[in-house]
């Protein structure tokens, strides 16, 4: 009886061994491919290799935008079964409220993937990995970093959470800057962590670097002065553009308010690139072009006298007037004193299209095509020129609107001797192609008139730069309100260039709605030009064009004229 039991148990054991052996052989031979496939599906993954975005440099090689490695934290909600302690641990490391993490996982419980945190730094990822939580995955990615922060924000722009350009140069040159991601096969453990790379399917192709025309040194100077002026004058906003008169390269472009592209939370008001997207009536900054139209007519020269008495006159239903009765003024004095009456009378004495044609040749009414996104075209039309009041007001900068960028391009034609020079935000490695649109002699005479503006007797004496001849024009335009032009709201302009003998820098300054009690272009915008230009010419090593007085002249107390040119 005992022997029977022994053999029965032994038989059962052998039967079990046989069954297991058969199953092993079956799985190892017959079902091998299927099991291998299923195992691979659970442990082998195809992953994307992020591509490094191209670096944005200034013209001197200083980085304005770089990419830094970070991590994306994700999980599989279908498999994740985090308890309260694990959620609390993740919340502490990720710096995300625990309830928010719980709701996010629960809301995507039917999905296989959900982000818990984007752009997690190395330290955060290290501490998260130390928790060894199942089904928590760390994927490498890149985050954009801007060393100059708000100083160059409106130039560089920024990228979104997926590293795609959404503003500024980041958007304009997205195709160049963005790389092509690669792909690889990786082996993962049961918690979803990568164990090792098995195979590389395609290497990532990094984005191209972009070199801008911006000089970060000048950008800092312009930003500091503009920000200070906005605070002093309690202005709504302000813009400044500086360009190379020879090449059309934009050397500085700043706006106030600005924003920090490294952290844009609560800074939406400062994100608009006002120098490019916002248009304003240019006011008296247009008058040099009216004078140019007068010279082209061969009916005027710099000494032609215009009678402005009694200081006002009426065109249709509009009264055009000067602050005081300036009696008789030459054309040059009309620019120096910024006489509305004189300039309006000149415009009405010219052909109907004369002033409009000069402004159009200077580039107004067209896109500048600088490479910056969001360019506005402003408002510039010849449809109403048959009305004398339209021609008169156009002559001193009303009835049209321009962006600071457009006005920069227009003044480049004067600084270049009558050549239209394309503006560019990219560093130029070859000679810029230009088009001669004005007679060089006429332009020389206009520059001479504009130089008088920055003399002690002109409207922009505060724009003067010691040792340098400066030419420019102030502009003060009223802003249109609900009831028409508002006498309490103004835009203050100054447009100028330095040095006059061989212009190198063109600068446009706009201050929108100053509320300090001073609202004129000469009182608000011109001093900004003077301070920025004085530092910029020294940074760039531009030689002065006013000879210092000799020892004998210093001893006799004689002073040299700052105007530098006679008419």
LUMKOLVEX-615558 format. One record per residue (C-alpha): residue number from 1; residue in one letter; z, x, y. Coordinates in steps of 0.001 Angstrom, whole numbers. Last residue first. Layout:
LUMKOLVEX-615558
{rec NUM; A; {Z; X; Y}}
...
END
This chain:
LUMKOLVEX-615558
{rec 567; X; {-45744; 23814; 128740}}
{rec 566; X; {-43457; 26662; 127927}}
{rec 565; X; {-42113; 27792; 124611}}
{rec 564; X; {-38804; 29279; 123565}}
{rec 563; X; {-36778; 26236; 124439}}
{rec 562; X; {-33599; 28216; 124251}}
{rec 561; X; {-34370; 29873; 127582}}
{rec 560; X; {-32893; 33313; 127982}}
{rec 559; X; {-29815; 33754; 130037}}
{rec 558; X; {-29292; 36347; 132772}}
{rec 557; X; {-25774; 37608; 133308}}
{rec 556; X; {-26940; 40824; 134933}}
{rec 555; X; {-25175; 42930; 132337}}
{rec 554; X; {-26541; 40905; 129445}}
{rec 553; X; {-30046; 41289; 130839}}
{rec 552; X; {-29633; 45058; 131049}}
{rec 551; X; {-28279; 45251; 127516}}
{rec 550; X; {-31278; 43232; 126273}}
{rec 549; X; {-31030; 39559; 125462}}
{rec 548; X; {-31499; 38532; 121814}}
{rec 547; X; {-35097; 37742; 120785}}
{rec 546; X; {-35538; 34205; 119551}}
{rec 545; X; {-37553; 33973; 116309}}
{rec 544; X; {-34779; 34383; 113765}}
{rec 543; X; {-35513; 35806; 110329}}
{rec 542; X; {-35119; 33612; 107261}}
{rec 541; X; {-32703; 35246; 104804}}
{rec 540; X; {-32424; 32172; 102578}}
{rec 539; X; {-28648; 31921; 102968}}
{rec 538; X; {-28977; 32687; 106670}}
{rec 537; X; {-31605; 30020; 107263}}
{rec 536; X; {-29442; 27545; 105337}}
{rec 535; X; {-26235; 28081; 107296}}
{rec 534; X; {-27766; 27322; 110695}}
{rec 533; X; {-29962; 24554; 109259}}
{rec 532; X; {-26990; 22655; 107822}}
{rec 531; X; {-24981; 22863; 111041}}
{rec 530; X; {-27883; 21962; 113337}}
{rec 529; X; {-29192; 19143; 111149}}
{rec 528; X; {-25742; 17574; 110978}}
{rec 527; X; {-25457; 17865; 114770}}
{rec 526; X; {-28804; 15998; 115152}}
{rec 525; X; {-27769; 13003; 113002}}
{rec 524; X; {-24822; 11590; 114993}}
{rec 523; X; {-25112; 12238; 118736}}
{rec 522; X; {-28853; 12852; 119014}}
{rec 521; X; {-29708; 10104; 116547}}
{rec 520; X; {-27585; 7681; 118507}}
{rec 519; X; {-24657; 5691; 117125}}
{rec 518; X; {-21494; 7082; 118697}}
{rec 517; X; {-18573; 4619; 118818}}
{rec 516; X; {-17305; 5722; 115402}}
{rec 515; X; {-19117; 2975; 113502}}
{rec 514; X; {-22192; 4762; 112118}}
{rec 513; X; {-24509; 2236; 110442}}
{rec 512; X; {-26822; 4400; 108310}}
{rec 511; X; {-26993; 8126; 108969}}
{rec 510; X; {-30387; 9699; 108301}}
{rec 509; X; {-31222; 13413; 108347}}
{rec 508; X; {-34698; 14784; 107647}}
{rec 507; X; {-35199; 18524; 107293}}
{rec 506; X; {-38266; 20755; 107278}}
{rec 505; X; {-37664; 24439; 106582}}
{rec 504; X; {-40030; 27378; 106862}}
{rec 503; X; {-41852; 26816; 110156}}
{rec 502; X; {-43474; 29971; 111577}}
{rec 501; X; {-42905; 30186; 115339}}
{rec 500; X; {-40940; 26920; 115221}}
{rec 499; X; {-38177; 28273; 113002}}
{rec 498; X; {-37027; 25694; 111910}}
{rec 497; X; {-38023; 22061; 111481}}
{rec 496; X; {-36874; 18638; 112572}}
{rec 495; X; {-36272; 14975; 111895}}
{rec 494; X; {-33127; 13332; 113211}}
{rec 493; X; {-32261; 9745; 112568}}
{rec 492; X; {-29432; 7296; 113402}}
{rec 491; X; {-29660; 3772; 111958}}
{rec 490; X; {-27938; 1157; 114063}}
{rec 489; X; {-25691; -1899; 113978}}
{rec 488; X; {-24006; -3344; 117089}}
{rec 487; X; {-27151; -4474; 118931}}
{rec 486; X; {-28231; -6492; 115877}}
{rec 485; X; {-31961; -7182; 115733}}
{rec 484; X; {-32667; -10712; 114576}}
{rec 483; X; {-30072; -13459; 114072}}
{rec 482; X; {-29321; -12792; 110406}}
{rec 481; X; {-29378; -9042; 110967}}
{rec 480; X; {-32139; -6494; 111559}}
{rec 479; X; {-30827; -2989; 112140}}
{rec 478; X; {-31359; -1225; 115449}}
{rec 477; X; {-33197; 2079; 115360}}
{rec 476; X; {-32137; 5395; 116844}}
{rec 475; X; {-34470; 8349; 116382}}
{rec 474; X; {-34250; 11977; 117368}}
{rec 473; X; {-37149; 14386; 117236}}
{rec 472; X; {-37500; 17964; 116151}}
{rec 471; X; {-38429; 21525; 116962}}
{rec 470; X; {-36005; 24426; 116576}}
{rec 469; X; {-36425; 27999; 117779}}
{rec 468; X; {-33877; 30250; 116140}}
{rec 467; X; {-31261; 32712; 117372}}
{rec 466; X; {-28511; 30111; 117623}}
{rec 465; X; {-29587; 26867; 115909}}
{rec 464; X; {-30143; 23849; 118175}}
{rec 463; X; {-29621; 20368; 116726}}
{rec 462; X; {-26847; 19624; 119213}}
{rec 461; X; {-29411; 19723; 122063}}
{rec 460; X; {-31057; 16674; 120521}}
{rec 459; X; {-31973; 14345; 123415}}
{rec 458; X; {-33487; 17103; 125521}}
{rec 457; X; {-32278; 18845; 128704}}
{rec 456; X; {-30267; 21448; 126799}}
{rec 455; X; {-33264; 22139; 124571}}
{rec 454; X; {-33670; 20447; 121171}}
{rec 453; X; {-36176; 17864; 122465}}
{rec 452; X; {-38138; 20609; 124252}}
{rec 451; X; {-39087; 21957; 120835}}
{rec 450; X; {-40679; 18601; 120046}}
{rec 449; X; {-43103; 19042; 122942}}
{rec 448; X; {-44064; 22520; 121687}}
{rec 447; X; {-44446; 21125; 118184}}
{rec 446; X; {-46857; 18505; 119566}}
{rec 445; X; {-48918; 21238; 121261}}
{rec 444; X; {-49156; 23234; 118029}}
{rec 443; X; {-50194; 20063; 116179}}
{rec 442; X; {-53059; 19506; 118620}}
{rec 441; X; {-54167; 23100; 118104}}
{rec 440; X; {-53991; 22768; 114313}}
{rec 439; X; {-56279; 19679; 114332}}
{rec 438; X; {-54853; 17148; 111894}}
{rec 437; X; {-55630; 16140; 108279}}
{rec 436; X; {-56186; 19494; 106575}}
{rec 435; X; {-55539; 18913; 102866}}
{rec 434; X; {-53250; 21091; 100763}}
{rec 433; X; {-53187; 22499; 97244}}
{rec 432; X; {-49868; 24209; 96547}}
{rec 431; X; {-50029; 27871; 95668}}
{rec 430; X; {-48641; 28635; 92247}}
{rec 429; X; {-45309; 28707; 90460}}
{rec 428; X; {-43915; 25551; 92045}}
{rec 427; X; {-40364; 24535; 91191}}
{rec 426; X; {-40286; 20821; 90478}}
{rec 425; X; {-39024; 18157; 92913}}
{rec 424; X; {-42392; 18169; 94654}}
{rec 423; X; {-43753; 17069; 98021}}
{rec 422; X; {-47504; 17348; 98524}}
{rec 421; X; {-48529; 19232; 101697}}
{rec 420; X; {-50825; 17419; 104130}}
{rec 419; X; {-52028; 20093; 106517}}
{rec 418; X; {-51744; 19734; 110302}}
{rec 417; X; {-50168; 23099; 111087}}
{rec 416; X; {-47781; 23132; 108131}}
{rec 415; X; {-44732; 21977; 110119}}
{rec 414; X; {-46632; 18964; 111450}}
{rec 413; X; {-47892; 17818; 108052}}
{rec 412; X; {-44416; 18470; 106638}}
{rec 411; X; {-43116; 15953; 109156}}
{rec 410; X; {-44986; 13178; 107351}}
{rec 409; X; {-43715; 14285; 103922}}
{rec 408; X; {-40142; 14280; 105141}}
{rec 407; X; {-40712; 10825; 106646}}
{rec 406; X; {-41781; 9586; 103230}}
{rec 405; X; {-38667; 10994; 101564}}
{rec 404; X; {-36408; 9508; 104242}}
{rec 403; X; {-37956; 6153; 103287}}
{rec 402; X; {-40165; 4342; 105747}}
{rec 401; X; {-40231; 1000; 107532}}
{rec 400; X; {-42688; -424; 110020}}
{rec 399; X; {-42490; -2866; 112940}}
{rec 398; X; {-40486; -465; 115086}}
{rec 397; X; {-41036; 3263; 115389}}
{rec 396; X; {-41855; 4077; 118998}}
{rec 395; X; {-45632; 3629; 118850}}
{rec 394; X; {-45288; 719; 116418}}
{rec 393; X; {-43526; -1212; 119190}}
{rec 392; X; {-46517; -936; 121530}}
{rec 391; X; {-49140; -1608; 118855}}
{rec 390; X; {-47299; -4741; 117703}}
{rec 389; X; {-46810; -5953; 121287}}
{rec 388; X; {-50524; -5503; 121965}}
{rec 387; X; {-51501; -7912; 119148}}
{rec 386; X; {-54722; -6923; 117409}}
{rec 385; X; {-52629; -4499; 115364}}
{rec 384; X; {-51304; -7327; 113201}}
{rec 383; X; {-52916; -6485; 109829}}
{rec 382; X; {-52427; -2733; 110189}}
{rec 381; X; {-49601; -2542; 107668}}
{rec 380; X; {-46691; -264; 106843}}
{rec 379; X; {-43593; -1403; 104983}}
{rec 378; X; {-41770; 991; 102678}}
{rec 377; X; {-43403; 2543; 99651}}
{rec 376; X; {-40222; 2844; 97623}}
{rec 375; X; {-39823; 5619; 95072}}
{rec 374; X; {-37753; 4551; 92076}}
{rec 373; X; {-38150; 7654; 89977}}
{rec 372; X; {-38393; 11186; 91414}}
{rec 371; X; {-41583; 13118; 90647}}
{rec 370; X; {-42506; 13664; 94276}}
{rec 369; X; {-45253; 11051; 94184}}
{rec 368; X; {-45021; 10443; 97959}}
{rec 367; X; {-46088; 6835; 97564}}
{rec 366; X; {-48238; 5672; 100431}}
{rec 365; X; {-47638; 3690; 103636}}
{rec 364; X; {-46860; 6799; 105643}}
{rec 363; X; {-48758; 9899; 104557}}
{rec 362; X; {-49451; 11768; 107798}}
{rec 361; X; {-52997; 10430; 107647}}
{rec 360; X; {-51541; 6908; 107746}}
{rec 359; X; {-49406; 7769; 110782}}
{rec 358; X; {-52451; 9117; 112618}}
{rec 357; X; {-54518; 6046; 111691}}
{rec 356; X; {-51797; 3651; 112901}}
{rec 355; X; {-51563; 5421; 116246}}
{rec 354; X; {-55313; 5164; 116875}}
{rec 353; X; {-56105; 1768; 115328}}
{rec 352; X; {-56355; -264; 118561}}
{rec 351; X; {-57851; 2566; 120576}}
{rec 350; X; {-55498; 4146; 123093}}
{rec 349; X; {-54090; 2822; 126403}}
{rec 348; X; {-51641; 541; 124627}}
{rec 347; X; {-50224; 3567; 122786}}
{rec 346; X; {-49753; 5523; 126019}}
{rec 345; X; {-47966; 2593; 127662}}
{rec 344; X; {-45636; 2304; 124662}}
{rec 343; X; {-44866; 6049; 124788}}
{rec 342; X; {-44013; 5943; 128498}}
{rec 341; X; {-41862; 2826; 128275}}
{rec 340; X; {-39937; 3961; 125212}}
{rec 339; X; {-39055; 7297; 126819}}
{rec 338; X; {-37664; 9827; 124337}}
{rec 337; X; {-36537; 12263; 127063}}
{rec 336; X; {-38275; 15258; 125448}}
{rec 335; X; {-41119; 13145; 124073}}
{rec 334; X; {-41829; 11528; 127467}}
{rec 333; X; {-41334; 14943; 129045}}
{rec 332; X; {-44248; 16335; 127033}}
{rec 331; X; {-46442; 13374; 127989}}
{rec 330; X; {-45564; 13990; 131631}}
{rec 329; X; {-43071; 11638; 133206}}
{rec 328; X; {-43121; 9618; 136433}}
{rec 327; X; {-40207; 7327; 137296}}
{rec 326; X; {-37386; 7849; 134782}}
{rec 325; X; {-35797; 4472; 135527}}
{rec 324; X; {-32760; 4367; 133281}}
{rec 323; X; {-31902; 3281; 129723}}
{rec 322; X; {-35610; 2775; 129062}}
{rec 321; X; {-37274; -606; 128668}}
{rec 320; X; {-39696; -2728; 126677}}
{rec 319; X; {-39287; -6458; 127270}}
{rec 318; X; {-41039; -8593; 124671}}
{rec 317; X; {-42757; -11928; 125333}}
{rec 316; X; {-46211; -10512; 125758}}
{rec 315; X; {-45689; -6908; 126680}}
{rec 314; X; {-43161; -6633; 129485}}
{rec 313; X; {-42328; -3547; 131477}}
{rec 312; X; {-39265; -1370; 132007}}
{rec 311; X; {-37997; 1671; 133863}}
{rec 310; X; {-39248; 637; 137327}}
{rec 309; X; {-41289; 2781; 137037}}
{rec 308; X; {-42595; 4459; 133869}}
{rec 307; X; {-45645; 6141; 135407}}
{rec 306; X; {-47273; 8445; 132856}}
{rec 305; X; {-48435; 11914; 133918}}
{rec 304; X; {-50737; 14030; 131714}}
{rec 303; X; {-49150; 17470; 131361}}
{rec 302; X; {-49205; 17719; 127561}}
{rec 301; X; {-52785; 16550; 127415}}
{rec 300; X; {-54250; 13094; 127379}}
{rec 299; X; {-57650; 11411; 127339}}
{rec 298; X; {-59019; 13674; 124589}}
{rec 297; X; {-58199; 10846; 122111}}
{rec 296; X; {-56773; 13391; 119676}}
{rec 295; X; {-54075; 14307; 122215}}
{rec 294; X; {-52965; 10659; 122473}}
{rec 293; X; {-52868; 10320; 118679}}
{rec 292; X; {-50653; 13411; 118544}}
{rec 291; X; {-48344; 11877; 121161}}
{rec 290; X; {-48065; 8786; 118946}}
{rec 289; X; {-47304; 11118; 116051}}
{rec 288; X; {-44550; 12774; 118068}}
{rec 287; X; {-43157; 9265; 118799}}
{rec 286; X; {-42543; 8312; 115141}}
{rec 285; X; {-39030; 9851; 115072}}
{rec 284; X; {-38322; 7341; 117853}}
{rec 283; X; {-37371; 4552; 115489}}
{rec 282; X; {-37827; 5167; 111778}}
{rec 281; X; {-37348; 1565; 110592}}
{rec 280; X; {-35590; 1892; 107268}}
{rec 279; X; {-36534; 2199; 103597}}
{rec 278; X; {-34234; 2661; 100620}}
{rec 277; X; {-35397; 3989; 97220}}
{rec 276; X; {-35988; 7691; 97775}}
{rec 275; X; {-33293; 8862; 100178}}
{rec 274; X; {-31080; 6034; 98943}}
{rec 273; X; {-30782; 7370; 95396}}
{rec 272; X; {-28585; 4500; 94225}}
{rec 271; X; {-25628; 5625; 92082}}
{rec 270; X; {-22938; 5431; 94745}}
{rec 269; X; {-22144; 1742; 94457}}
{rec 268; X; {-21948; 2001; 90653}}
{rec 267; X; {-18953; 4339; 90798}}
{rec 266; X; {-16277; 2391; 88889}}
{rec 265; X; {-16752; 4388; 85677}}
{rec 264; X; {-19537; 6932; 86147}}
{rec 263; X; {-17815; 9850; 84427}}
{rec 262; X; {-19884; 13024; 84002}}
{rec 261; X; {-22487; 11605; 86401}}
{rec 260; X; {-19959; 11831; 89266}}
{rec 259; X; {-21124; 9583; 92092}}
{rec 258; X; {-22520; 9791; 95621}}
{rec 257; X; {-21943; 7786; 98793}}
{rec 256; X; {-23574; 9460; 100572}}
{rec 255; X; {-26863; 10997; 99611}}
{rec 254; X; {-28203; 14468; 98983}}
{rec 253; X; {-31596; 16103; 98473}}
{rec 252; X; {-31974; 19856; 98884}}
{rec 251; X; {-34804; 22356; 98388}}
{rec 250; X; {-37624; 19845; 97899}}
{rec 249; X; {-40744; 21958; 97351}}
{rec 248; X; {-43591; 21196; 99760}}
{rec 247; X; {-44917; 24740; 99384}}
{rec 246; X; {-45011; 26207; 102892}}
{rec 245; X; {-42689; 23817; 104755}}
{rec 244; X; {-40016; 24114; 102086}}
{rec 243; X; {-38126; 20813; 102057}}
{rec 242; X; {-34701; 19557; 103079}}
{rec 241; X; {-33703; 15916; 102544}}
{rec 240; X; {-30556; 14275; 103864}}
{rec 239; X; {-29187; 10773; 103341}}
{rec 238; X; {-26332; 8705; 104764}}
{rec 237; X; {-24273; 5618; 104011}}
{rec 236; X; {-22079; 2967; 105638}}
{rec 235; X; {-20878; 5317; 108345}}
{rec 234; X; {-17290; 5848; 109474}}
{rec 233; X; {-18544; 8472; 111935}}
{rec 232; X; {-16108; 11180; 110835}}
{rec 231; X; {-16224; 10193; 107154}}
{rec 230; X; {-20012; 10020; 107056}}
{rec 229; X; {-20225; 13332; 108915}}
{rec 228; X; {-17947; 15079; 106403}}
{rec 227; X; {-19998; 13818; 103464}}
{rec 226; X; {-23213; 14967; 105098}}
{rec 225; X; {-21862; 18435; 105886}}
{rec 224; X; {-20516; 18989; 102387}}
{rec 223; X; {-23615; 17698; 100648}}
{rec 222; X; {-26023; 19743; 102773}}
{rec 221; X; {-24191; 23010; 102163}}
{rec 220; X; {-23780; 22359; 98426}}
{rec 219; X; {-27484; 21476; 98049}}
{rec 218; X; {-28433; 24594; 99991}}
{rec 217; X; {-26674; 26759; 97400}}
{rec 216; X; {-28017; 24611; 94551}}
{rec 215; X; {-31601; 25343; 95582}}
{rec 214; X; {-33632; 22389; 94297}}
{rec 213; X; {-37237; 23092; 93275}}
{rec 212; X; {-36379; 22116; 89715}}
{rec 211; X; {-36842; 24074; 86505}}
{rec 210; X; {-37111; 21892; 83395}}
{rec 209; X; {-36242; 23070; 79869}}
{rec 208; X; {-38206; 21569; 76992}}
{rec 207; X; {-36495; 19557; 74270}}
{rec 206; X; {-35533; 20995; 70905}}
{rec 205; X; {-37529; 20273; 67789}}
{rec 204; X; {-35193; 19503; 64889}}
{rec 203; X; {-36086; 20979; 61494}}
{rec 202; X; {-37647; 18707; 58869}}
{rec 201; X; {-36653; 17889; 55292}}
{rec 200; X; {-33752; 20301; 54943}}
{rec 199; X; {-32135; 20184; 51491}}
{rec 198; X; {-28773; 19957; 49803}}
{rec 197; X; {-26380; 20281; 52724}}
{rec 196; X; {-22746; 20396; 51635}}
{rec 195; X; {-19617; 18295; 51324}}
{rec 194; X; {-20268; 15698; 54015}}
{rec 193; X; {-17408; 13218; 54376}}
{rec 192; X; {-17950; 9658; 53232}}
{rec 191; X; {-14530; 9185; 51670}}
{rec 190; X; {-16003; 9274; 48158}}
{rec 189; X; {-17535; 12685; 48834}}
{rec 188; X; {-20877; 13373; 50442}}
{rec 187; X; {-23911; 15443; 49519}}
{rec 186; X; {-26500; 15920; 52287}}
{rec 185; X; {-30293; 15617; 52557}}
{rec 184; X; {-31729; 16689; 55938}}
{rec 183; X; {-33755; 15376; 58891}}
{rec 182; X; {-34826; 16636; 62326}}
{rec 181; X; {-34614; 14940; 65726}}
{rec 180; X; {-37460; 15473; 68237}}
{rec 179; X; {-36322; 16681; 71660}}
{rec 178; X; {-35936; 14847; 74949}}
{rec 177; X; {-36440; 16935; 78091}}
{rec 176; X; {-40221; 16709; 78327}}
{rec 175; X; {-40592; 12991; 77575}}
{rec 174; X; {-37545; 12137; 79665}}
{rec 173; X; {-38970; 13873; 82730}}
{rec 172; X; {-38547; 11033; 85235}}
{rec 171; X; {-35454; 9661; 83484}}
{rec 170; X; {-33366; 12842; 83391}}
{rec 169; X; {-34909; 13781; 86752}}
{rec 168; X; {-33163; 10821; 88360}}
{rec 167; X; {-31699; 7968; 86306}}
{rec 166; X; {-31754; 6499; 82785}}
{rec 165; X; {-32475; 9527; 80589}}
{rec 164; X; {-31754; 9015; 76893}}
{rec 163; X; {-28708; 10705; 75349}}
{rec 162; X; {-27732; 7688; 73205}}
{rec 161; X; {-24719; 6895; 75430}}
{rec 160; X; {-26994; 6911; 78479}}
{rec 159; X; {-28368; 9884; 80373}}
{rec 158; X; {-27882; 10965; 83980}}
{rec 157; X; {-29569; 11549; 87338}}
{rec 156; X; {-30399; 15167; 88077}}
{rec 155; X; {-31380; 14658; 91706}}
{rec 154; X; {-29002; 11888; 92724}}
{rec 153; X; {-26132; 13649; 90942}}
{rec 152; X; {-26612; 17041; 92603}}
{rec 151; X; {-23280; 17414; 94395}}
{rec 150; X; {-21703; 14580; 92370}}
{rec 149; X; {-21219; 16798; 89291}}
{rec 148; X; {-22579; 20332; 89839}}
{rec 147; X; {-21810; 21283; 86209}}
{rec 146; X; {-23472; 18157; 84748}}
{rec 145; X; {-22702; 17622; 81032}}
{rec 144; X; {-24858; 15609; 78634}}
{rec 143; X; {-23381; 14690; 75270}}
{rec 142; X; {-24784; 15738; 71943}}
{rec 141; X; {-24413; 14442; 68386}}
{rec 140; X; {-22649; 15419; 65156}}
{rec 139; X; {-21604; 12602; 62805}}
{rec 138; X; {-17982; 12071; 61770}}
{rec 137; X; {-17397; 9468; 59054}}
{rec 136; X; {-14397; 7372; 58059}}
{rec 135; X; {-14849; 5747; 54650}}
{rec 134; X; {-11480; 7005; 53378}}
{rec 133; X; {-8985; 8466; 55860}}
{rec 132; X; {-8294; 12156; 55606}}
{rec 131; X; {-6011; 12187; 58695}}
{rec 130; X; {-7000; 15822; 59282}}
{rec 129; X; {-10545; 14687; 60068}}
{rec 128; X; {-9236; 12738; 63031}}
{rec 127; X; {-7368; 15761; 64374}}
{rec 126; X; {-10486; 17912; 64113}}
{rec 125; X; {-12696; 15206; 65655}}
{rec 124; X; {-10366; 14874; 68643}}
{rec 123; X; {-10321; 18633; 69173}}
{rec 122; X; {-14114; 18847; 68952}}
{rec 121; X; {-14722; 16047; 71451}}
{rec 120; X; {-15583; 12461; 70610}}
{rec 119; X; {-18847; 11382; 72177}}
{rec 118; X; {-18891; 7924; 70660}}
{rec 117; X; {-15969; 6121; 69035}}
{rec 116; X; {-15531; 3396; 66384}}
{rec 115; X; {-19212; 2946; 65633}}
{rec 114; X; {-20126; 404; 62974}}
{rec 113; X; {-22000; 642; 59667}}
{rec 112; X; {-22338; -1274; 56407}}
{rec 111; X; {-22155; -4712; 57987}}
{rec 110; X; {-20485; -7901; 56737}}
{rec 109; X; {-17085; -6880; 58115}}
{rec 108; X; {-18627; -6256; 61527}}
{rec 107; X; {-16217; -8429; 63536}}
{rec 106; X; {-13318; -7227; 61382}}
{rec 105; X; {-14000; -3563; 62131}}
{rec 104; X; {-14311; -4175; 65869}}
{rec 103; X; {-11287; -6466; 65974}}
{rec 102; X; {-9105; -3851; 64256}}
{rec 101; X; {-10255; -1085; 66564}}
{rec 100; X; {-9572; -3227; 69636}}
{rec 99; X; {-6135; -4164; 68335}}
{rec 98; X; {-5297; -467; 67947}}
{rec 97; X; {-6204; 378; 71527}}
{rec 96; X; {-8601; 3358; 71691}}
{rec 95; X; {-7354; 6872; 72370}}
{rec 94; X; {-9290; 8096; 69308}}
{rec 93; X; {-6306; 10052; 67948}}
{rec 92; X; {-3641; 7437; 68640}}
{rec 91; X; {-5826; 4527; 67605}}
{rec 90; X; {-6789; 6258; 64378}}
{rec 89; X; {-3107; 6717; 63425}}
{rec 88; X; {-2296; 3104; 64305}}
{rec 87; X; {-5245; 1846; 62244}}
{rec 86; X; {-4001; 3936; 59319}}
{rec 85; X; {-468; 2561; 59627}}
{rec 84; X; {-1764; -1009; 59866}}
{rec 83; X; {-3828; -692; 56697}}
{rec 82; X; {-7435; 369; 56574}}
{rec 81; X; {-9669; -1167; 53923}}
{rec 80; X; {-13072; 271; 54722}}
{rec 79; X; {-15683; -636; 52129}}
{rec 78; X; {-17579; -3408; 53843}}
{rec 77; X; {-16619; -2095; 57305}}
{rec 76; X; {-18420; 1223; 56658}}
{rec 75; X; {-17075; 3602; 59310}}
{rec 74; X; {-18113; 5516; 62414}}
{rec 73; X; {-16976; 8349; 64707}}
{rec 72; X; {-19769; 10018; 66719}}
{rec 71; X; {-19137; 13678; 67395}}
{rec 70; X; {-19666; 16119; 70265}}
{rec 69; X; {-21872; 19158; 70948}}
{rec 68; X; {-22604; 19929; 74641}}
{rec 67; X; {-25936; 19407; 76406}}
{rec 66; X; {-26687; 20947; 79803}}
{rec 65; X; {-27582; 19618; 83255}}
{rec 64; X; {-27652; 21473; 86590}}
{rec 63; X; {-27811; 25001; 85191}}
{rec 62; X; {-28354; 27786; 87731}}
{rec 61; X; {-31707; 29507; 87228}}
{rec 60; X; {-32545; 30160; 90886}}
{rec 59; X; {-34876; 27145; 91316}}
{rec 58; X; {-32272; 24789; 89853}}
{rec 57; X; {-32121; 24335; 86099}}
{rec 56; X; {-32251; 21274; 83823}}
{rec 55; X; {-31637; 22181; 80170}}
{rec 54; X; {-33664; 20538; 77408}}
{rec 53; X; {-31977; 18121; 75003}}
{rec 52; X; {-30795; 19544; 71682}}
{rec 51; X; {-32155; 17623; 68735}}
{rec 50; X; {-29814; 15661; 66489}}
{rec 49; X; {-30256; 16233; 62747}}
{rec 48; X; {-30759; 12864; 61056}}
{rec 47; X; {-29160; 12251; 57712}}
{rec 46; X; {-30510; 11345; 54266}}
{rec 45; X; {-27624; 10656; 51931}}
{rec 44; X; {-26416; 11701; 48514}}
{rec 43; X; {-23093; 10463; 47109}}
{rec 42; X; {-23381; 6764; 46252}}
{rec 41; X; {-27132; 6578; 45885}}
{rec 40; X; {-27054; 9829; 43968}}
{rec 39; X; {-24738; 8305; 41427}}
{rec 38; X; {-26955; 5268; 41006}}
{rec 37; X; {-30046; 7405; 40580}}
{rec 36; X; {-28344; 9660; 38065}}
{rec 35; X; {-27124; 6626; 36184}}
{rec 34; X; {-30633; 5175; 36002}}
{rec 33; X; {-32202; 8492; 34999}}
{rec 32; X; {-29635; 9060; 32261}}
{rec 31; X; {-29734; 5575; 30762}}
{rec 30; X; {-31479; 6442; 27488}}
{rec 29; X; {-30253; 9988; 27039}}
{rec 28; X; {-26796; 10484; 28427}}
{rec 27; X; {-25845; 6812; 28497}}
{rec 26; X; {-26963; 6207; 24911}}
{rec 25; X; {-25526; 9489; 23634}}
{rec 24; X; {-22212; 8686; 25303}}
{rec 23; X; {-22285; 5149; 23950}}
{rec 22; X; {-23011; 6414; 20408}}
{rec 21; X; {-20189; 8884; 20705}}
{rec 20; X; {-17845; 6164; 21888}}
{rec 19; X; {-18821; 3877; 19035}}
{rec 18; X; {-18456; 6677; 16483}}
{rec 17; X; {-15074; 7629; 17848}}
{rec 16; X; {-13969; 4011; 17699}}
{rec 15; X; {-15223; 3664; 14113}}
{rec 14; X; {-13506; 6899; 13163}}
{rec 13; X; {-10253; 5593; 14595}}
{rec 12; X; {-10616; 2238; 12877}}
{rec 11; X; {-11325; 3983; 9630}}
{rec 10; X; {-8286; 6233; 9999}}
{rec 9; X; {-6125; 3193; 10649}}
{rec 8; X; {-7473; 1499; 7509}}
{rec 7; X; {-7152; 4678; 5437}}
{rec 6; X; {-3500; 5038; 6284}}
{rec 5; X; {-2822; 1339; 5717}}
{rec 4; X; {-4375; 1557; 2275}}
{rec 3; X; {-2323; 4670; 1426}}
{rec 2; X; {882; 2834; 2333}}
{rec 1; X; {0; 0; 0}}
END
